[in-house]
Amino acid sequence: MKENFQVSVIVAIYNSDAEALKKTLDSIVIQKGIAWEVILTDDGSQQKDFSWLPAYFDNHRIQNYRLLENPENMGTI
């Protein structure tokens, strides 16, 4: 059965610094008492390394996350 989320948090990323992104995620993962998911979306960043994300979420015992990546920047739409 699919879990019903009370909150979906969308984090838009573009050429984001890993440390800044970790601070953003830290502020999300401390939330308690709600069912939530995190959706990270990257809009064709030139510099990106998201290889650390699975370990980050594993360390925080979080399974409800997705990373969506555009191969190129779509600009303002």
MOPAC internal coordinates of N, CA, C and O (Angstrom, degrees):
PM7 1SCF
backbone

  N    0.0000 0     0.00 0     0.00 0    0    0    0
  C    1.4360 1     0.00 0     0.00 0    1    0    0
  C    1.5273 1   108.40 1     0.00 0    2    1    0
  O    1.2310 1   120.65 1   -43.37 1    3    2    1
  N    1.3270 1   116.37 1   136.63 1    3    2    1
  C    1.4550 1   120.93 1   179.85 1    5    3    2
  C    1.5275 1   109.70 1   -76.69 1    6    5    3
  O    1.2310 1   121.16 1   -44.31 1    7    6    5
  N    1.3213 1   115.38 1   135.69 1    7    6    5
  C    1.4596 1   121.15 1   179.56 1    9    7    6
  C    1.5283 1   109.57 1   -70.81 1   10    9    7
  O    1.2310 1   120.71 1   -40.71 1   11   10    9
  N    1.3201 1   116.25 1   139.29 1   11   10    9
  C    1.4590 1   120.91 1   175.37 1   13   11   10
  C    1.5144 1   108.69 1   -89.94 1   14   13   11
  O    1.2310 1   120.86 1   -62.84 1   15   14   13
  N    1.3213 1   115.95 1   117.16 1   15   14   13
  C    1.4513 1   120.87 1  -178.48 1   17   15   14
  C    1.5173 1   109.82 1   -87.51 1   18   17   15
  O    1.2310 1   120.94 1   -41.75 1   19   18   17
  N    1.3240 1   115.81 1   138.25 1   19   18   17
  C    1.4503 1   120.88 1   173.52 1   21   19   18
  C    1.5186 1   110.24 1   -84.54 1   22   21   19
  O    1.2310 1   121.16 1   149.44 1   23   22   21
  N    1.3308 1   115.39 1   -30.56 1   23   22   21
  C    1.4595 1   120.53 1  -176.55 1   25   23   22
  C    1.5215 1   109.63 1  -138.74 1   26   25   23
  O    1.2310 1   120.86 1   -46.96 1   27   26   25
  N    1.3281 1   115.96 1   133.04 1   27   26   25
  C    1.4590 1   122.21 1   169.58 1   29   27   26
  C    1.5228 1   106.55 1  -114.40 1   30   29   27
  O    1.2310 1   120.62 1   -56.39 1   31   30   29
  N    1.3167 1   116.42 1   123.61 1   31   30   29
  C    1.4620 1   121.45 1   179.81 1   33   31   30
  C    1.5155 1   107.48 1  -105.02 1   34   33   31
  O    1.2310 1   120.89 1   -56.83 1   35   34   33
  N    1.3303 1   115.90 1   123.17 1   35   34   33
  C    1.4635 1   120.88 1   179.23 1   37   35   34
  C    1.5217 1   107.97 1  -107.50 1   38   37   35
  O    1.2310 1   121.38 1   -55.05 1   39   38   37
  N    1.3360 1   114.96 1   124.95 1   39   38   37
  C    1.4597 1   121.35 1   179.40 1   41   39   38
  C    1.5254 1   107.24 1  -113.31 1   42   41   39
  O    1.2310 1   120.91 1   -68.31 1   43   42   41
  N    1.3365 1   115.86 1   111.69 1   43   42   41
  C    1.4603 1   121.10 1   178.28 1   45   43   42
  C    1.5272 1   108.78 1   -85.23 1   46   45   43
  O    1.2310 1   121.24 1   -48.44 1   47   46   45
  N    1.3279 1   115.24 1   131.56 1   47   46   45
  C    1.4651 1   121.23 1  -175.48 1   49   47   46
  C    1.5196 1   108.88 1  -124.18 1   50   49   47
  O    1.2310 1   120.75 1   -43.34 1   51   50   49
  N    1.3298 1   116.17 1   136.66 1   51   50   49
  C    1.4599 1   120.86 1   170.31 1   53   51   50
  C    1.5174 1   107.30 1  -151.08 1   54   53   51
  O    1.2310 1   120.49 1   -67.49 1   55   54   53
  N    1.3219 1   116.66 1   112.51 1   55   54   53
  C    1.4715 1   122.96 1  -177.80 1   57   55   54
  C    1.5263 1   110.76 1    50.04 1   58   57   55
  O    1.2310 1   120.76 1  -137.75 1   59   58   57
  N    1.3090 1   116.15 1    42.25 1   59   58   57
  C    1.4530 1   122.16 1  -176.85 1   61   59   58
  C    1.5196 1   111.94 1   -77.01 1   62   61   59
  O    1.2310 1   121.48 1   -38.91 1   63   62   61
  N    1.3143 1   114.77 1   141.09 1   63   62   61
  C    1.4531 1   122.18 1   172.95 1   65   63   62
  C    1.5301 1   108.02 1   -72.43 1   66   65   63
  O    1.2310 1   119.73 1   -46.73 1   67   66   65
  N    1.3219 1   118.12 1   133.27 1   67   66   65
  C    1.4681 1   121.95 1  -177.08 1   69   67   66
  C    1.5224 1   111.96 1   -58.75 1   70   69   67
  O    1.2310 1   119.87 1   139.58 1   71   70   69
  N    1.3204 1   117.85 1   -40.42 1   71   70   69
  C    1.4676 1   120.23 1  -179.59 1   73   71   70
  C    1.5258 1   111.03 1   -66.31 1   74   73   71
  O    1.2310 1   119.95 1   140.29 1   75   74   73
  N    1.3146 1   117.70 1   -39.71 1   75   74   73
  C    1.4702 1   120.54 1   177.94 1   77   75   74
  C    1.5248 1   110.06 1   -65.84 1   78   77   75
  O    1.2310 1   120.28 1   139.88 1   79   78   77
  N    1.3207 1   117.07 1   -40.12 1   79   78   77
  C    1.4545 1   120.60 1   178.31 1   81   79   78
  C    1.5263 1   110.55 1   -65.43 1   82   81   79
  O    1.2310 1   120.03 1   139.93 1   83   82   81
  N    1.3172 1   117.55 1   -40.07 1   83   82   81
  C    1.4780 1   120.64 1   176.97 1   85   83   82
  C    1.5260 1   110.78 1   -60.75 1   86   85   83
  O    1.2310 1   119.86 1   139.41 1   87   86   85
  N    1.3241 1   117.88 1   -40.59 1   87   86   85
  C    1.4702 1   120.80 1   177.96 1   89   87   86
  C    1.5255 1   110.66 1   -62.65 1   90   89   87
  O    1.2310 1   120.57 1   139.35 1   91   90   89
  N    1.3147 1   116.51 1   -40.65 1   91   90   89
  C    1.4681 1   120.36 1   177.47 1   93   91   90
  C    1.5238 1   110.27 1   -62.81 1   94   93   91
  O    1.2310 1   120.86 1   132.63 1   95   94   93
  N    1.3345 1   115.96 1   -47.37 1   95   94   93
  C    1.4674 1   119.82 1  -179.72 1   97   95   94
  C    1.5217 1   111.34 1   -65.05 1   98   97   95
  O    1.2310 1   120.04 1   143.17 1   99   98   97
  N    1.3309 1   117.52 1   -36.83 1   99   98   97
  C    1.4684 1   120.75 1   177.29 1  101   99   98
  C    1.5221 1   110.81 1   -58.04 1  102  101   99
  O    1.2310 1   120.41 1   141.13 1  103  102  101
  N    1.3301 1   116.82 1   -38.87 1  103  102  101
  C    1.4612 1   119.94 1  -179.04 1  105  103  102
  C    1.5257 1   111.42 1   -70.86 1  106  105  103
  O    1.2310 1   120.33 1   157.84 1  107  106  105
  N    1.3044 1   116.97 1   -22.16 1  107  106  105
  C    1.4696 1   121.03 1   178.87 1  109  107  106
  C    1.5222 1   110.33 1   -84.26 1  110  109  107
  O    1.2310 1   120.20 1   132.68 1  111  110  109
  N    1.3248 1   117.23 1   -47.32 1  111  110  109
  C    1.4679 1   120.61 1  -171.58 1  113  111  110
  C    1.5250 1   113.66 1   -69.71 1  114  113  111
  O    1.2310 1   119.56 1   165.54 1  115  114  113
  N    1.3211 1   118.44 1   -14.46 1  115  114  113
  C    1.4686 1   119.81 1   178.25 1  117  115  114
  C    1.5324 1   112.60 1   -80.40 1  118  117  115
  O    1.2310 1   120.28 1   171.98 1  119  118  117
  N    1.3254 1   117.06 1    -8.02 1  119  118  117
  C    1.4615 1   119.88 1  -178.99 1  121  119  118
  C    1.5258 1   109.67 1   -67.41 1  122  121  119
  O    1.2310 1   120.99 1   -42.93 1  123  122  121
  N    1.3066 1   115.70 1   137.07 1  123  122  121
  C    1.4685 1   121.78 1  -177.93 1  125  123  122
  C    1.5320 1   109.91 1  -125.55 1  126  125  123
  O    1.2310 1   121.14 1   -23.99 1  127  126  125
  N    1.3162 1   115.42 1   156.01 1  127  126  125
  C    1.4498 1   121.31 1   172.02 1  129  127  126
  C    1.5150 1   115.78 1    81.94 1  130  129  127
  O    1.2310 1   120.26 1  -169.72 1  131  130  129
  N    1.3228 1   117.11 1    10.28 1  131  130  129
  C    1.4597 1   120.16 1   177.28 1  133  131  130
  C    1.5275 1   108.74 1  -135.84 1  134  133  131
  O    1.2310 1   120.97 1   -25.41 1  135  134  133
  N    1.3050 1   115.75 1   154.59 1  135  134  133
  C    1.4712 1   120.70 1   172.24 1  137  135  134
  C    1.5260 1   106.72 1   -93.20 1  138  137  135
  O    1.2310 1   120.50 1   -57.40 1  139  138  137
  N    1.3170 1   116.64 1   122.60 1  139  138  137
  C    1.4491 1   119.28 1  -176.38 1  141  139  138
  C    1.5163 1   111.50 1  -141.37 1  142  141  139
  O    1.2310 1   121.96 1   -14.86 1  143  142  141
  N    1.3177 1   113.86 1   165.14 1  143  142  141
  C    1.4585 1   122.09 1   174.38 1  145  143  142
  C    1.5201 1   107.68 1  -134.56 1  146  145  143
  O    1.2310 1   120.96 1   -24.49 1  147  146  145
  N    1.3154 1   115.77 1   155.51 1  147  146  145
  C    1.4567 1   121.90 1   176.62 1  149  147  146
  C    1.5265 1   107.66 1  -117.59 1  150  149  147
  O    1.2310 1   121.36 1   -51.66 1  151  150  149
  N    1.3200 1   115.01 1   128.34 1  151  150  149
  C    1.4654 1   121.36 1   175.71 1  153  151  150
  C    1.5202 1   106.74 1  -116.89 1  154  153  151
  O    1.2310 1   120.72 1   -63.07 1  155  154  153
  N    1.3307 1   116.23 1   116.93 1  155  154  153
  C    1.4571 1   121.32 1   177.32 1  157  155  154
  C    1.5187 1   107.44 1  -102.44 1  158  157  155
  O    1.2310 1   120.35 1   -49.87 1  159  158  157
  N    1.3074 1   116.93 1   130.13 1  159  158  157
  C    1.4534 1   120.06 1  -179.84 1  161  159  158
  C    1.5212 1   110.09 1  -127.76 1  162  161  159
  O    1.2310 1   121.00 1   -55.91 1  163  162  161
  N    1.3119 1   115.69 1   124.09 1  163  162  161
  C    1.4635 1   122.39 1  -179.09 1  165  163  162
  C    1.5153 1   108.75 1  -107.51 1  166  165  163
  O    1.2310 1   120.62 1   -50.23 1  167  166  165
  N    1.3290 1   116.41 1   129.77 1  167  166  165
  C    1.4584 1   121.22 1  -176.63 1  169  167  166
  C    1.5262 1   111.47 1  -100.84 1  170  169  167
  O    1.2310 1   120.94 1  -118.02 1  171  170  169
  N    1.3199 1   115.80 1    61.98 1  171  170  169
  C    1.4543 1   121.40 1   173.41 1  173  171  170
  C    1.5164 1   114.90 1    70.17 1  174  173  171
  O    1.2310 1   120.24 1  -140.10 1  175  174  173
  N    1.3214 1   117.16 1    39.90 1  175  174  173
  C    1.4656 1   120.42 1   179.09 1  177  175  174
  C    1.5220 1   111.29 1   -56.13 1  178  177  175
  O    1.2310 1   121.36 1   -36.51 1  179  178  177
  N    1.3288 1   115.01 1   143.49 1  179  178  177
  C    1.4596 1   120.37 1   175.22 1  181  179  178
  C    1.5167 1   110.49 1   -75.07 1  182  181  179
  O    1.2310 1   120.70 1   140.45 1  183  182  181
  N    1.3206 1   116.26 1   -39.55 1  183  182  181
  C    1.4589 1   122.17 1  -179.41 1  185  183  182
  C    1.5148 1   107.68 1  -112.52 1  186  185  183
  O    1.2310 1   120.87 1   -68.11 1  187  186  185
  N    1.3034 1   115.95 1   111.89 1  187  186  185
  C    1.4610 1   118.07 1   178.95 1  189  187  186
  C    1.5132 1   110.43 1  -150.52 1  190  189  187
  O    1.2310 1   122.21 1   -40.65 1  191  190  189
  N    1.3081 1   113.37 1   139.35 1  191  190  189
  C    1.4534 1   121.50 1   173.67 1  193  191  190
  C    1.5156 1   105.90 1  -147.30 1  194  193  191
  O    1.2310 1   120.94 1   -80.81 1  195  194  193
  N    1.3081 1   115.81 1    99.19 1  195  194  193
  C    1.4551 1   120.92 1  -179.06 1  197  195  194
  C    1.5283 1   111.21 1  -103.22 1  198  197  195
  O    1.2310 1   120.47 1  -163.50 1  199  198  197
  N    1.3349 1   116.70 1    16.50 1  199  198  197
  C    1.4622 1   120.44 1  -177.33 1  201  199  198
  C    1.5341 1   112.16 1   -63.58 1  202  201  199
  O    1.2310 1   119.98 1   158.30 1  203  202  201
  N    1.3275 1   117.63 1   -21.70 1  203  202  201
  C    1.4619 1   122.59 1  -178.59 1  205  203  202
  C    1.5262 1   112.66 1   -81.47 1  206  205  203
  O    1.2310 1   119.64 1   164.72 1  207  206  205
  N    1.3257 1   118.29 1   -15.28 1  207  206  205
  C    1.4678 1   121.05 1  -175.43 1  209  207  206
  C    1.5308 1   114.23 1   -60.21 1  210  209  207
  O    1.2310 1   118.47 1   132.25 1  211  210  209
  N    1.3296 1   120.52 1   -47.75 1  211  210  209
  C    1.4728 1   118.31 1   179.96 1  213  211  210
  C    1.5300 1   112.72 1   -57.06 1  214  213  211
  O    1.2310 1   120.01 1   137.76 1  215  214  213
  N    1.3178 1   117.58 1   -42.24 1  215  214  213
  C    1.4700 1   120.21 1   178.94 1  217  215  214
  C    1.5238 1   110.88 1   -66.12 1  218  217  215
  O    1.2310 1   120.37 1   140.85 1  219  218  217
  N    1.3263 1   116.91 1   -39.15 1  219  218  217
  C    1.4669 1   120.49 1   178.00 1  221  219  218
  C    1.5228 1   110.13 1   -58.43 1  222  221  219
  O    1.2310 1   120.58 1   129.00 1  223  222  221
  N    1.3383 1   116.50 1   -51.00 1  223  222  221
  C    1.4580 1   119.97 1  -178.35 1  225  223  222
  C    1.5262 1   111.67 1   -68.23 1  226  225  223
  O    1.2310 1   119.94 1   142.46 1  227  226  225
  N    1.3240 1   117.73 1   -37.54 1  227  226  225
  C    1.4764 1   120.54 1   175.26 1  229  227  226
  C    1.5264 1   110.97 1   -59.92 1  230  229  227
  O    1.2310 1   120.34 1   136.04 1  231  230  229
  N    1.3180 1   116.95 1   -43.96 1  231  230  229
  C    1.4673 1   121.23 1   179.77 1  233  231  230
  C    1.5260 1   112.33 1   -61.73 1  234  233  231
  O    1.2310 1   120.60 1   151.94 1  235  234  233
  N    1.3279 1   116.46 1   -28.06 1  235  234  233
  C    1.4614 1   121.27 1   179.15 1  237  235  234
  C    1.5375 1   111.82 1   -99.01 1  238  237  235
  O    1.2310 1   120.79 1  -171.22 1  239  238  237
  N    1.3312 1   116.10 1     8.78 1  239  238  237
  C    1.4759 1   122.65 1   179.25 1  241  239  238
  C    1.5286 1   112.06 1    54.96 1  242  241  239
  O    1.2310 1   121.23 1  -134.40 1  243  242  241
  N    1.3241 1   115.26 1    45.60 1  243  242  241
  C    1.4602 1   121.55 1  -179.21 1  245  243  242
  C    1.5188 1   109.05 1  -117.06 1  246  245  243
  O    1.2310 1   121.22 1   -54.59 1  247  246  245
  N    1.3178 1   115.27 1   125.41 1  247  246  245
  C    1.4584 1   121.02 1   179.71 1  249  247  246
  C    1.5242 1   112.26 1  -109.72 1  250  249  247
  O    1.2310 1   120.30 1   162.94 1  251  250  249
  N    1.3186 1   117.02 1   -17.06 1  251  250  249
  C    1.4591 1   121.30 1  -173.33 1  253  251  250
  C    1.5256 1   111.39 1   -91.66 1  254  253  251
  O    1.2310 1   121.31 1  -105.90 1  255  254  253
  N    1.3295 1   115.09 1    74.10 1  255  254  253
  C    1.4586 1   119.63 1   176.60 1  257  255  254
  C    1.5234 1   109.16 1  -145.35 1  258  257  255
  O    1.2310 1   121.63 1   -24.69 1  259  258  257
  N    1.3248 1   114.49 1   155.31 1  259  258  257
  C    1.4617 1   121.40 1   176.76 1  261  259  258
  C    1.5217 1   108.52 1  -141.59 1  262  261  259
  O    1.2310 1   121.02 1   -34.18 1  263  262  261
  N    1.3156 1   115.65 1   145.82 1  263  262  261
  C    1.4590 1   121.93 1   173.57 1  265  263  262
  C    1.5140 1   107.81 1  -117.31 1  266  265  263
  O    1.2310 1   120.97 1   -59.83 1  267  266  265
  N    1.3199 1   115.75 1   120.17 1  267  266  265
  C    1.4578 1   121.93 1   178.14 1  269  267  266
  C    1.5215 1   107.39 1  -112.10 1  270  269  267
  O    1.2310 1   120.66 1   -53.87 1  271  270  269
  N    1.3341 1   116.35 1   126.13 1  271  270  269
  C    1.4603 1   120.45 1  -176.23 1  273  271  270
  C    1.5226 1   111.18 1  -122.86 1  274  273  271
  O    1.2310 1   120.59 1   -52.85 1  275  274  273
  N    1.3295 1   116.48 1   127.15 1  275  274  273
  C    1.4591 1   121.22 1   170.32 1  277  275  274
  C    1.5224 1   107.60 1   -86.24 1  278  277  275
  O    1.2310 1   119.55 1   -43.77 1  279  278  277
  N    1.3160 1   118.46 1   136.23 1  279  278  277
  C    1.4634 1   119.70 1   179.86 1  281  279  278
  C    1.5259 1   112.56 1   -69.07 1  282  281  279
  O    1.2310 1   120.06 1   156.66 1  283  282  281
  N    1.3467 1   117.49 1   -23.34 1  283  282  281
  C    1.4565 1   120.58 1   177.33 1  285  283  282
  C    1.5170 1   108.89 1  -141.69 1  286  285  283
  O    1.2310 1   121.01 1   -22.92 1  287  286  285
  N    1.3262 1   115.67 1   157.08 1  287  286  285
  C    1.4582 1   120.85 1  -178.55 1  289  287  286
  C    1.5304 1   109.60 1   -66.45 1  290  289  287
  O    1.2310 1   121.62 1   -51.64 1  291  290  289
  N    1.3322 1   114.50 1   128.36 1  291  290  289
  C    1.4619 1   120.62 1  -179.39 1  293  291  290
  C    1.5105 1   112.16 1   -91.33 1  294  293  291
  O    1.2310 1   119.98 1   171.90 1  295  294  293
  N    1.3333 1   117.65 1    -8.10 1  295  294  293
  C    1.4637 1   121.87 1   179.47 1  297  295  294
  C    1.5254 1   111.20 1    68.90 1  298  297  295
  O    1.2310 1   120.62 1     9.21 1  299  298  297
  N    1.3036 1   116.42 1  -170.79 1  299  298  297
  C    1.4593 1   121.92 1   179.67 1  301  299  298
  C    1.5255 1   108.56 1   -75.09 1  302  301  299
  O    1.2310 1   121.62 1   -53.80 1  303  302  301
  N    1.3308 1   114.50 1   126.20 1  303  302  301
  C    1.4693 1   117.67 1   178.61 1  305  303  302
  C    1.5144 1   110.27 1  -128.57 1  306  305  303
  O    1.2310 1   120.10 1   180.00 1  307  306  305

